[in-house]
Structure formats: C-alpha cells, structure tokens
C-alpha cells in the first residue's frame, strides 16, 4: 500500500446528523453535566459539541 492509500484508509471521519447534535446540546443544557461528560457519555469528541453550543448561543 502506498502512502496516499494508507492516508486515505485511516481518514475516517464520523458524520453526525443535525438532530443528533441538537439532542446532544439539549443534554448538556438539561442534564447539569459538562460538555466533556456528555461527550464521553455519547462516545463522541467534545469538539463536536462546542461549535453547536456556540452557534445556539449566538442565535439566541
């Protein structure tokens, strides 16, 4: 396997639906848990949630 093929084989980026993100943000807001804790509970990176929370706060 050449370098480019190896690089593309390891680049798997999980996509999350807007509904999933919305529900995850709702969990942060209603559960009393921190963003990192909710992210761990959902087995996702907290980097997924912070932009969603920021966007929601700026639109409010």
C-alpha positions in Angstrom: 0.0 0.0 0.0 1.4 3.4 -1.0 1.5 6.4 1.3 -1.6 8.1 -0.2 -3.7 4.9 0.0 -2.6 4.4 3.7 -3.5 8.0 4.5 -7.0 7.8 2.9 -7.6 4.5 4.6 -7.0 6.0 8.0 -9.1 9.1 7.4 -12.5 8.1 8.5 -14.5 11.0 9.8 -17.7 10.3 11.5 -20.6 12.5 10.4 -23.4 13.3 12.8 -26.9 14.4 11.9 -28.2 17.8 12.9 -30.8 16.0 15.0 -28.1 14.1 16.9 -26.2 17.3 17.5 -29.3 19.1 18.7 -30.2 16.4 21.1 -26.6 16.3 22.4 -26.7 20.0 23.1 -30.1 19.6 24.8 -28.5 17.0 27.1 -25.8 19.5 28.0 -28.4 22.1 28.8 -30.8 20.0 30.7 -28.7 17.3 32.4 -26.5 19.5 34.5 -23.5 17.6 33.1 -20.5 19.3 31.5 -19.8 19.3 27.8 -16.9 16.8 28.1 -19.1 14.5 30.3 -22.0 14.4 27.8 -19.5 13.8 25.0 -18.0 10.9 26.9 -21.4 9.5 27.6 -22.2 9.6 23.9 -18.7 8.4 22.9 -18.0 11.4 20.8 -15.4 14.2 20.9 -16.4 17.3 22.8 -15.1 19.2 19.7 -18.4 18.1 18.1 -20.5 19.8 20.7 -18.7 23.2 21.4 -19.4 24.7 17.9 -23.1 23.6 18.2 -23.4 25.2 21.6 -21.7 28.4 20.5 -24.0 28.6 17.4 -27.1 28.1 19.5 -26.0 30.8 22.0 -25.2 33.3 19.2 -28.6 32.7 17.6 -30.5 33.2 20.9 
